[in-house]
Amino acid sequence: MVDHILATTANPINNEDEEGTDKTTCPYVQPASWFVSHAWSYVFLDVIDALDGFFAEQVNDSDSSGDNVAVWFCLFNNNQHDVTDKLRRFDYWVDSFQSALTAIGQVVMVLSPWQNPTTLTRTWCVFEIYVAYTTHARFEIAMGHAQKQVFLQDIQDDHSFEAMLGTIKSEASQTAVASDRDNIIGTMTDANVSFADLDRMVLEVLSDWIVHTVQRHIDRAVEAVEKAQWLDVMAGIW
């Protein structure tokens, strides 16, 4: 779990400065090009697997090396001692997420399980969608290899896509701290952004991602039967 990484990696401290003791990664630090949205209940290596596949596709699409990819990952970018000890007010965390996401301008959300993604049930993740929506940031989706294989199998069922879209209801999302949800809803209300607005954005992004993924399989199909199969899937989506 991501929270296990918090306990074993992100929170070992130097008593003098409350910073992580591992200084060996400093040469690799650079401005983030992607903001990662994920659920804390996800298995950490599954998140990494999803991001690895996502960035590999980005490299293939752009013909770049991928060496310049850097991510903003809350586990490592926010001081987790402040979180654990509740040293900061809600406004501080809102500003932290919002300013980082706005500056980066690109969000990749990890979805698992694809039929009913946990990220879409967490209000902080919904808030990240809200910030992406209001700042017109690029918003993309990542799935781990195993989860993507399940998706590719399931999507060949005529009704699986519609069933998945029917689970998207950001208004039903929750937070570990009840007051956080109330404050997030208040922030969105003040900006005249509704949960329906966010759901429409997610629906649009998911639809685009699914079409793009199926099109990849159409383009890569060698056998006529396989190509026809994926063309039939595409027809079902539309």
Buried (B, 14 or more C-beta within 10 A) or exposed (E): EBBEBBEEEBBEEEEEEEEBEEEEEEEEEEEBBBBBBBBBEBBBEBBEBBBBBBBEBBBEEEEEEEEEBBBBBBBBBBBBEBBEEEEBEBEEBBEBBBEBBBEBBBBBBBBBEBBBBBBBBBBBBBBBBBBBBBBEBEBBBBBBEEBBEBBBEBBBEEEBBEEBBEEBEBEEBEBEEEEBBEBBBEBBEEEEBBBEBBBEBBEEBBBEBBEEBBEBBBEEBEEEEEBEBBBEBBEBEE
